[in-house]
Amino acid sequence: MKKLLVALLSISLFACATNTSDASVHVISSQDAMEMMENESDYVIVDVRTPEEYNASHIPDAINIPVETIEDKPQELSNVNQLILIYCRSGNRSNQAANKLAQLGYTNLYDFGGIMNWTGEIVSE
């Protein structure tokens, strides 16, 4: 019984330590993101992949801010309260970027995963 309690406590502590998501980050589907783009007017779409990936294909009107470059508030995102829709290739980097931006004070962040799941228009070279 004692070993079981220790194991459960260890698992709980590990889960808490590895959960880095911020309350100001909302994880939504690409379909939800499409609906927001149709119904909202003041938003920015942020592609957090590398410039090479962005240049190969991206969602129309998206700006490229690679996740690796997010250390301070990006100059392209001057309004910390603006609706920001974030994506990458599969969802990992968009989660990292959303959490970094939340820690920098951004309050209206929506992570819609990866372009792999995007069924809307794509700009490609």
Phi and psi in radians as a Rosetta constraint file:
Dihedral C 1 N 2 CA 2 C 2 CIRCULARHARMONIC -1.109 0.35
Dihedral N 2 CA 2 C 2 N 3 CIRCULARHARMONIC -0.717 0.35
Dihedral C 2 N 3 CA 3 C 3 CIRCULARHARMONIC -1.135 0.35
Dihedral N 3 CA 3 C 3 N 4 CIRCULARHARMONIC -0.648 0.35
Dihedral C 3 N 4 CA 4 C 4 CIRCULARHARMONIC -1.123 0.35
Dihedral N 4 CA 4 C 4 N 5 CIRCULARHARMONIC -0.777 0.35
Dihedral C 4 N 5 CA 5 C 5 CIRCULARHARMONIC -1.107 0.35
Dihedral N 5 CA 5 C 5 N 6 CIRCULARHARMONIC -0.727 0.35
Dihedral C 5 N 6 CA 6 C 6 CIRCULARHARMONIC -1.106 0.35
Dihedral N 6 CA 6 C 6 N 7 CIRCULARHARMONIC -0.748 0.35
Dihedral C 6 N 7 CA 7 C 7 CIRCULARHARMONIC -1.103 0.35
Dihedral N 7 CA 7 C 7 N 8 CIRCULARHARMONIC -0.797 0.35
Dihedral C 7 N 8 CA 8 C 8 CIRCULARHARMONIC -1.104 0.35
Dihedral N 8 CA 8 C 8 N 9 CIRCULARHARMONIC -0.718 0.35
Dihedral C 8 N 9 CA 9 C 9 CIRCULARHARMONIC -1.118 0.35
Dihedral N 9 CA 9 C 9 N 10 CIRCULARHARMONIC -0.722 0.35
Dihedral C 9 N 10 CA 10 C 10 CIRCULARHARMONIC -1.097 0.35
Dihedral N 10 CA 10 C 10 N 11 CIRCULARHARMONIC -0.773 0.35
Dihedral C 10 N 11 CA 11 C 11 CIRCULARHARMONIC -1.093 0.35
Dihedral N 11 CA 11 C 11 N 12 CIRCULARHARMONIC -0.767 0.35
Dihedral C 11 N 12 CA 12 C 12 CIRCULARHARMONIC -1.083 0.35
Dihedral N 12 CA 12 C 12 N 13 CIRCULARHARMONIC -0.771 0.35
Dihedral C 12 N 13 CA 13 C 13 CIRCULARHARMONIC -1.144 0.35
Dihedral N 13 CA 13 C 13 N 14 CIRCULARHARMONIC -0.691 0.35
Dihedral C 13 N 14 CA 14 C 14 CIRCULARHARMONIC -1.126 0.35
Dihedral N 14 CA 14 C 14 N 15 CIRCULARHARMONIC -0.754 0.35
Dihedral C 14 N 15 CA 15 C 15 CIRCULARHARMONIC -1.080 0.35
Dihedral N 15 CA 15 C 15 N 16 CIRCULARHARMONIC -0.729 0.35
Dihedral C 15 N 16 CA 16 C 16 CIRCULARHARMONIC -1.159 0.35
Dihedral N 16 CA 16 C 16 N 17 CIRCULARHARMONIC -0.699 0.35
Dihedral C 16 N 17 CA 17 C 17 CIRCULARHARMONIC -1.222 0.35
Dihedral N 17 CA 17 C 17 N 18 CIRCULARHARMONIC -0.543 0.35
Dihedral C 17 N 18 CA 18 C 18 CIRCULARHARMONIC -1.610 0.35
Dihedral N 18 CA 18 C 18 N 19 CIRCULARHARMONIC -0.148 0.35
Dihedral C 18 N 19 CA 19 C 19 CIRCULARHARMONIC -1.485 0.35
Dihedral N 19 CA 19 C 19 N 20 CIRCULARHARMONIC 1.822 0.35
Dihedral C 19 N 20 CA 20 C 20 CIRCULARHARMONIC -1.861 0.35
Dihedral N 20 CA 20 C 20 N 21 CIRCULARHARMONIC 0.093 0.35
Dihedral C 20 N 21 CA 21 C 21 CIRCULARHARMONIC -1.197 0.35
Dihedral N 21 CA 21 C 21 N 22 CIRCULARHARMONIC 2.516 0.35
Dihedral C 21 N 22 CA 22 C 22 CIRCULARHARMONIC -1.788 0.35
Dihedral N 22 CA 22 C 22 N 23 CIRCULARHARMONIC 2.607 0.35
Dihedral C 22 N 23 CA 23 C 23 CIRCULARHARMONIC -1.110 0.35
Dihedral N 23 CA 23 C 23 N 24 CIRCULARHARMONIC -0.404 0.35
Dihedral C 23 N 24 CA 24 C 24 CIRCULARHARMONIC -1.494 0.35
Dihedral N 24 CA 24 C 24 N 25 CIRCULARHARMONIC 0.013 0.35
Dihedral C 24 N 25 CA 25 C 25 CIRCULARHARMONIC -1.775 0.35
Dihedral N 25 CA 25 C 25 N 26 CIRCULARHARMONIC 2.175 0.35
Dihedral C 25 N 26 CA 26 C 26 CIRCULARHARMONIC -1.935 0.35
Dihedral N 26 CA 26 C 26 N 27 CIRCULARHARMONIC 2.213 0.35
Dihedral C 26 N 27 CA 27 C 27 CIRCULARHARMONIC -1.665 0.35
Dihedral N 27 CA 27 C 27 N 28 CIRCULARHARMONIC 2.138 0.35
Dihedral C 27 N 28 CA 28 C 28 CIRCULARHARMONIC -2.265 0.35
Dihedral N 28 CA 28 C 28 N 29 CIRCULARHARMONIC 2.953 0.35
Dihedral C 28 N 29 CA 29 C 29 CIRCULARHARMONIC -1.462 0.35
Dihedral N 29 CA 29 C 29 N 30 CIRCULARHARMONIC 2.861 0.35
Dihedral C 29 N 30 CA 30 C 30 CIRCULARHARMONIC -1.123 0.35
Dihedral N 30 CA 30 C 30 N 31 CIRCULARHARMONIC -0.545 0.35
Dihedral C 30 N 31 CA 31 C 31 CIRCULARHARMONIC -1.125 0.35
Dihedral N 31 CA 31 C 31 N 32 CIRCULARHARMONIC -0.749 0.35
Dihedral C 31 N 32 CA 32 C 32 CIRCULARHARMONIC -1.078 0.35
Dihedral N 32 CA 32 C 32 N 33 CIRCULARHARMONIC -0.693 0.35
Dihedral C 32 N 33 CA 33 C 33 CIRCULARHARMONIC -1.099 0.35
Dihedral N 33 CA 33 C 33 N 34 CIRCULARHARMONIC -0.745 0.35
Dihedral C 33 N 34 CA 34 C 34 CIRCULARHARMONIC -1.037 0.35
Dihedral N 34 CA 34 C 34 N 35 CIRCULARHARMONIC -0.766 0.35
Dihedral C 34 N 35 CA 35 C 35 CIRCULARHARMONIC -1.119 0.35
Dihedral N 35 CA 35 C 35 N 36 CIRCULARHARMONIC -0.693 0.35
Dihedral C 35 N 36 CA 36 C 36 CIRCULARHARMONIC -1.117 0.35
Dihedral N 36 CA 36 C 36 N 37 CIRCULARHARMONIC -0.701 0.35
Dihedral C 36 N 37 CA 37 C 37 CIRCULARHARMONIC -1.124 0.35
Dihedral N 37 CA 37 C 37 N 38 CIRCULARHARMONIC -0.576 0.35
Dihedral C 37 N 38 CA 38 C 38 CIRCULARHARMONIC -1.311 0.35
Dihedral N 38 CA 38 C 38 N 39 CIRCULARHARMONIC -0.605 0.35
Dihedral C 38 N 39 CA 39 C 39 CIRCULARHARMONIC -1.736 0.35
Dihedral N 39 CA 39 C 39 N 40 CIRCULARHARMONIC -0.316 0.35
Dihedral C 39 N 40 CA 40 C 40 CIRCULARHARMONIC -1.821 0.35
Dihedral N 40 CA 40 C 40 N 41 CIRCULARHARMONIC 2.766 0.35
Dihedral C 40 N 41 CA 41 C 41 CIRCULARHARMONIC -2.070 0.35
Dihedral N 41 CA 41 C 41 N 42 CIRCULARHARMONIC -0.496 0.35
Dihedral C 41 N 42 CA 42 C 42 CIRCULARHARMONIC -1.895 0.35
Dihedral N 42 CA 42 C 42 N 43 CIRCULARHARMONIC 1.437 0.35
Dihedral C 42 N 43 CA 43 C 43 CIRCULARHARMONIC -2.495 0.35
Dihedral N 43 CA 43 C 43 N 44 CIRCULARHARMONIC 2.876 0.35
Dihedral C 43 N 44 CA 44 C 44 CIRCULARHARMONIC -2.305 0.35
Dihedral N 44 CA 44 C 44 N 45 CIRCULARHARMONIC 2.431 0.35
Dihedral C 44 N 45 CA 45 C 45 CIRCULARHARMONIC -1.780 0.35
Dihedral N 45 CA 45 C 45 N 46 CIRCULARHARMONIC 2.201 0.35
Dihedral C 45 N 46 CA 46 C 46 CIRCULARHARMONIC -2.053 0.35
Dihedral N 46 CA 46 C 46 N 47 CIRCULARHARMONIC 2.111 0.35
Dihedral C 46 N 47 CA 47 C 47 CIRCULARHARMONIC -1.674 0.35
Dihedral N 47 CA 47 C 47 N 48 CIRCULARHARMONIC 2.063 0.35
Dihedral C 47 N 48 CA 48 C 48 CIRCULARHARMONIC -1.765 0.35
Dihedral N 48 CA 48 C 48 N 49 CIRCULARHARMONIC 0.289 0.35
Dihedral C 48 N 49 CA 49 C 49 CIRCULARHARMONIC -1.397 0.35
Dihedral N 49 CA 49 C 49 N 50 CIRCULARHARMONIC -3.140 0.35
Dihedral C 49 N 50 CA 50 C 50 CIRCULARHARMONIC -1.202 0.35
Dihedral N 50 CA 50 C 50 N 51 CIRCULARHARMONIC 2.771 0.35
Dihedral C 50 N 51 CA 51 C 51 CIRCULARHARMONIC -1.004 0.35
Dihedral N 51 CA 51 C 51 N 52 CIRCULARHARMONIC -0.618 0.35
Dihedral C 51 N 52 CA 52 C 52 CIRCULARHARMONIC -1.123 0.35
Dihedral N 52 CA 52 C 52 N 53 CIRCULARHARMONIC -0.773 0.35
Dihedral C 52 N 53 CA 53 C 53 CIRCULARHARMONIC -1.120 0.35
Dihedral N 53 CA 53 C 53 N 54 CIRCULARHARMONIC -0.760 0.35
Dihedral C 53 N 54 CA 54 C 54 CIRCULARHARMONIC -1.058 0.35
Dihedral N 54 CA 54 C 54 N 55 CIRCULARHARMONIC -0.810 0.35
Dihedral C 54 N 55 CA 55 C 55 CIRCULARHARMONIC -1.132 0.35
Dihedral N 55 CA 55 C 55 N 56 CIRCULARHARMONIC -0.531 0.35
Dihedral C 55 N 56 CA 56 C 56 CIRCULARHARMONIC -1.215 0.35
Dihedral N 56 CA 56 C 56 N 57 CIRCULARHARMONIC -0.698 0.35
Dihedral C 56 N 57 CA 57 C 57 CIRCULARHARMONIC -2.965 0.35
Dihedral N 57 CA 57 C 57 N 58 CIRCULARHARMONIC 2.475 0.35
Dihedral C 57 N 58 CA 58 C 58 CIRCULARHARMONIC -2.761 0.35
Dihedral N 58 CA 58 C 58 N 59 CIRCULARHARMONIC 2.914 0.35
Dihedral C 58 N 59 CA 59 C 59 CIRCULARHARMONIC -1.317 0.35
Dihedral N 59 CA 59 C 59 N 60 CIRCULARHARMONIC 2.388 0.35
Dihedral C 59 N 60 CA 60 C 60 CIRCULARHARMONIC -0.915 0.35
Dihedral N 60 CA 60 C 60 N 61 CIRCULARHARMONIC 2.449 0.35
Dihedral C 60 N 61 CA 61 C 61 CIRCULARHARMONIC 1.249 0.35
Dihedral N 61 CA 61 C 61 N 62 CIRCULARHARMONIC 0.035 0.35
Dihedral C 61 N 62 CA 62 C 62 CIRCULARHARMONIC -1.267 0.35
Dihedral N 62 CA 62 C 62 N 63 CIRCULARHARMONIC 2.548 0.35
Dihedral C 62 N 63 CA 63 C 63 CIRCULARHARMONIC -1.842 0.35
Dihedral N 63 CA 63 C 63 N 64 CIRCULARHARMONIC 2.678 0.35
Dihedral C 63 N 64 CA 64 C 64 CIRCULARHARMONIC -1.814 0.35
Dihedral N 64 CA 64 C 64 N 65 CIRCULARHARMONIC 2.034 0.35
Dihedral C 64 N 65 CA 65 C 65 CIRCULARHARMONIC -2.296 0.35
Dihedral N 65 CA 65 C 65 N 66 CIRCULARHARMONIC 1.640 0.35
Dihedral C 65 N 66 CA 66 C 66 CIRCULARHARMONIC -0.991 0.35
Dihedral N 66 CA 66 C 66 N 67 CIRCULARHARMONIC 2.414 0.35
Dihedral C 66 N 67 CA 67 C 67 CIRCULARHARMONIC -0.962 0.35
Dihedral N 67 CA 67 C 67 N 68 CIRCULARHARMONIC -0.615 0.35
Dihedral C 67 N 68 CA 68 C 68 CIRCULARHARMONIC -1.133 0.35
Dihedral N 68 CA 68 C 68 N 69 CIRCULARHARMONIC -0.362 0.35
Dihedral C 68 N 69 CA 69 C 69 CIRCULARHARMONIC -1.611 0.35
Dihedral N 69 CA 69 C 69 N 70 CIRCULARHARMONIC -0.099 0.35
Dihedral C 69 N 70 CA 70 C 70 CIRCULARHARMONIC -1.469 0.35
Dihedral N 70 CA 70 C 70 N 71 CIRCULARHARMONIC 1.708 0.35
Dihedral C 70 N 71 CA 71 C 71 CIRCULARHARMONIC -2.137 0.35
Dihedral N 71 CA 71 C 71 N 72 CIRCULARHARMONIC -0.699 0.35
Dihedral C 71 N 72 CA 72 C 72 CIRCULARHARMONIC -2.096 0.35
Dihedral N 72 CA 72 C 72 N 73 CIRCULARHARMONIC 3.047 0.35
Dihedral C 72 N 73 CA 73 C 73 CIRCULARHARMONIC -1.063 0.35
Dihedral N 73 CA 73 C 73 N 74 CIRCULARHARMONIC 2.124 0.35
Dihedral C 73 N 74 CA 74 C 74 CIRCULARHARMONIC -1.136 0.35
Dihedral N 74 CA 74 C 74 N 75 CIRCULARHARMONIC 2.411 0.35
Dihedral C 74 N 75 CA 75 C 75 CIRCULARHARMONIC -1.112 0.35
Dihedral N 75 CA 75 C 75 N 76 CIRCULARHARMONIC -0.454 0.35
Dihedral C 75 N 76 CA 76 C 76 CIRCULARHARMONIC -1.219 0.35
Dihedral N 76 CA 76 C 76 N 77 CIRCULARHARMONIC -0.304 0.35
Dihedral C 76 N 77 CA 77 C 77 CIRCULARHARMONIC -2.053 0.35
Dihedral N 77 CA 77 C 77 N 78 CIRCULARHARMONIC 1.250 0.35
Dihedral C 77 N 78 CA 78 C 78 CIRCULARHARMONIC -1.333 0.35
Dihedral N 78 CA 78 C 78 N 79 CIRCULARHARMONIC -0.441 0.35
Dihedral C 78 N 79 CA 79 C 79 CIRCULARHARMONIC -1.741 0.35
Dihedral N 79 CA 79 C 79 N 80 CIRCULARHARMONIC 1.883 0.35
Dihedral C 79 N 80 CA 80 C 80 CIRCULARHARMONIC -1.208 0.35
Dihedral N 80 CA 80 C 80 N 81 CIRCULARHARMONIC -0.209 0.35
Dihedral C 80 N 81 CA 81 C 81 CIRCULARHARMONIC -1.788 0.35
Dihedral N 81 CA 81 C 81 N 82 CIRCULARHARMONIC -0.021 0.35
Dihedral C 81 N 82 CA 82 C 82 CIRCULARHARMONIC -1.198 0.35
Dihedral N 82 CA 82 C 82 N 83 CIRCULARHARMONIC 2.612 0.35
Dihedral C 82 N 83 CA 83 C 83 CIRCULARHARMONIC -1.197 0.35
Dihedral N 83 CA 83 C 83 N 84 CIRCULARHARMONIC 2.083 0.35
Dihedral C 83 N 84 CA 84 C 84 CIRCULARHARMONIC -2.107 0.35
Dihedral N 84 CA 84 C 84 N 85 CIRCULARHARMONIC 2.105 0.35
Dihedral C 84 N 85 CA 85 C 85 CIRCULARHARMONIC -1.802 0.35
Dihedral N 85 CA 85 C 85 N 86 CIRCULARHARMONIC 2.172 0.35
Dihedral C 85 N 86 CA 86 C 86 CIRCULARHARMONIC -2.110 0.35
Dihedral N 86 CA 86 C 86 N 87 CIRCULARHARMONIC 2.372 0.35
Dihedral C 86 N 87 CA 87 C 87 CIRCULARHARMONIC -2.549 0.35
Dihedral N 87 CA 87 C 87 N 88 CIRCULARHARMONIC 2.889 0.35
Dihedral C 87 N 88 CA 88 C 88 CIRCULARHARMONIC -2.433 0.35
Dihedral N 88 CA 88 C 88 N 89 CIRCULARHARMONIC -2.460 0.35
Dihedral C 88 N 89 CA 89 C 89 CIRCULARHARMONIC -1.515 0.35
Dihedral N 89 CA 89 C 89 N 90 CIRCULARHARMONIC -0.879 0.35
Dihedral C 89 N 90 CA 90 C 90 CIRCULARHARMONIC -2.171 0.35
Dihedral N 90 CA 90 C 90 N 91 CIRCULARHARMONIC -0.272 0.35
Dihedral C 90 N 91 CA 91 C 91 CIRCULARHARMONIC 2.179 0.35
Dihedral N 91 CA 91 C 91 N 92 CIRCULARHARMONIC -0.297 0.35
Dihedral C 91 N 92 CA 92 C 92 CIRCULARHARMONIC -1.244 0.35
Dihedral N 92 CA 92 C 92 N 93 CIRCULARHARMONIC -0.922 0.35
Dihedral C 92 N 93 CA 93 C 93 CIRCULARHARMONIC -1.191 0.35
Dihedral N 93 CA 93 C 93 N 94 CIRCULARHARMONIC -0.562 0.35
Dihedral C 93 N 94 CA 94 C 94 CIRCULARHARMONIC -1.139 0.35
Dihedral N 94 CA 94 C 94 N 95 CIRCULARHARMONIC -0.637 0.35
Dihedral C 94 N 95 CA 95 C 95 CIRCULARHARMONIC -1.134 0.35
Dihedral N 95 CA 95 C 95 N 96 CIRCULARHARMONIC -0.786 0.35
Dihedral C 95 N 96 CA 96 C 96 CIRCULARHARMONIC -1.064 0.35
Dihedral N 96 CA 96 C 96 N 97 CIRCULARHARMONIC -0.804 0.35
Dihedral C 96 N 97 CA 97 C 97 CIRCULARHARMONIC -1.130 0.35
Dihedral N 97 CA 97 C 97 N 98 CIRCULARHARMONIC -0.753 0.35
Dihedral C 97 N 98 CA 98 C 98 CIRCULARHARMONIC -1.056 0.35
Dihedral N 98 CA 98 C 98 N 99 CIRCULARHARMONIC -0.742 0.35
Dihedral C 98 N 99 CA 99 C 99 CIRCULARHARMONIC -1.193 0.35
Dihedral N 99 CA 99 C 99 N 100 CIRCULARHARMONIC -0.653 0.35
Dihedral C 99 N 100 CA 100 C 100 CIRCULARHARMONIC -1.087 0.35
Dihedral N 100 CA 100 C 100 N 101 CIRCULARHARMONIC -0.785 0.35
Dihedral C 100 N 101 CA 101 C 101 CIRCULARHARMONIC -1.143 0.35
Dihedral N 101 CA 101 C 101 N 102 CIRCULARHARMONIC -0.658 0.35
Dihedral C 101 N 102 CA 102 C 102 CIRCULARHARMONIC -1.079 0.35
Dihedral N 102 CA 102 C 102 N 103 CIRCULARHARMONIC -0.725 0.35
Dihedral C 102 N 103 CA 103 C 103 CIRCULARHARMONIC -1.162 0.35
Dihedral N 103 CA 103 C 103 N 104 CIRCULARHARMONIC -0.409 0.35
Dihedral C 103 N 104 CA 104 C 104 CIRCULARHARMONIC -1.501 0.35
Dihedral N 104 CA 104 C 104 N 105 CIRCULARHARMONIC -0.019 0.35
Dihedral C 104 N 105 CA 105 C 105 CIRCULARHARMONIC 1.861 0.35
Dihedral N 105 CA 105 C 105 N 106 CIRCULARHARMONIC 0.036 0.35
Dihedral C 105 N 106 CA 106 C 106 CIRCULARHARMONIC -1.272 0.35
Dihedral N 106 CA 106 C 106 N 107 CIRCULARHARMONIC 2.452 0.35
Dihedral C 106 N 107 CA 107 C 107 CIRCULARHARMONIC -2.039 0.35
Dihedral N 107 CA 107 C 107 N 108 CIRCULARHARMONIC -0.176 0.35
Dihedral C 107 N 108 CA 108 C 108 CIRCULARHARMONIC -2.252 0.35
Dihedral N 108 CA 108 C 108 N 109 CIRCULARHARMONIC 1.105 0.35
Dihedral C 108 N 109 CA 109 C 109 CIRCULARHARMONIC -1.827 0.35
Dihedral N 109 CA 109 C 109 N 110 CIRCULARHARMONIC 2.301 0.35
Dihedral C 109 N 110 CA 110 C 110 CIRCULARHARMONIC -2.243 0.35
Dihedral N 110 CA 110 C 110 N 111 CIRCULARHARMONIC 1.971 0.35
Dihedral C 110 N 111 CA 111 C 111 CIRCULARHARMONIC -1.634 0.35
Dihedral N 111 CA 111 C 111 N 112 CIRCULARHARMONIC 1.990 0.35
Dihedral C 111 N 112 CA 112 C 112 CIRCULARHARMONIC -1.928 0.35
Dihedral N 112 CA 112 C 112 N 113 CIRCULARHARMONIC 0.457 0.35
Dihedral C 112 N 113 CA 113 C 113 CIRCULARHARMONIC 1.394 0.35
Dihedral N 113 CA 113 C 113 N 114 CIRCULARHARMONIC -2.292 0.35
Dihedral C 113 N 114 CA 114 C 114 CIRCULARHARMONIC -2.027 0.35
Dihedral N 114 CA 114 C 114 N 115 CIRCULARHARMONIC 2.716 0.35
Dihedral C 114 N 115 CA 115 C 115 CIRCULARHARMONIC -1.117 0.35
Dihedral N 115 CA 115 C 115 N 116 CIRCULARHARMONIC -0.354 0.35
Dihedral C 115 N 116 CA 116 C 116 CIRCULARHARMONIC -1.012 0.35
Dihedral N 116 CA 116 C 116 N 117 CIRCULARHARMONIC -0.526 0.35
Dihedral C 116 N 117 CA 117 C 117 CIRCULARHARMONIC -1.721 0.35
Dihedral N 117 CA 117 C 117 N 118 CIRCULARHARMONIC 0.032 0.35
Dihedral C 117 N 118 CA 118 C 118 CIRCULARHARMONIC -1.356 0.35
Dihedral N 118 CA 118 C 118 N 119 CIRCULARHARMONIC 2.216 0.35
Dihedral C 118 N 119 CA 119 C 119 CIRCULARHARMONIC -1.859 0.35
Dihedral N 119 CA 119 C 119 N 120 CIRCULARHARMONIC -0.013 0.35
Dihedral C 119 N 120 CA 120 C 120 CIRCULARHARMONIC -1.513 0.35
Dihedral N 120 CA 120 C 120 N 121 CIRCULARHARMONIC -2.928 0.35
Dihedral C 120 N 121 CA 121 C 121 CIRCULARHARMONIC -1.133 0.35
Dihedral N 121 CA 121 C 121 N 122 CIRCULARHARMONIC 2.544 0.35
Dihedral C 121 N 122 CA 122 C 122 CIRCULARHARMONIC -2.313 0.35
Dihedral N 122 CA 122 C 122 N 123 CIRCULARHARMONIC 2.344 0.35
Dihedral C 122 N 123 CA 123 C 123 CIRCULARHARMONIC -1.598 0.35
Dihedral N 123 CA 123 C 123 N 124 CIRCULARHARMONIC 2.224 0.35
Dihedral C 123 N 124 CA 124 C 124 CIRCULARHARMONIC -2.409 0.35
Dihedral N 124 CA 124 C 124 N 125 CIRCULARHARMONIC 2.680 0.35
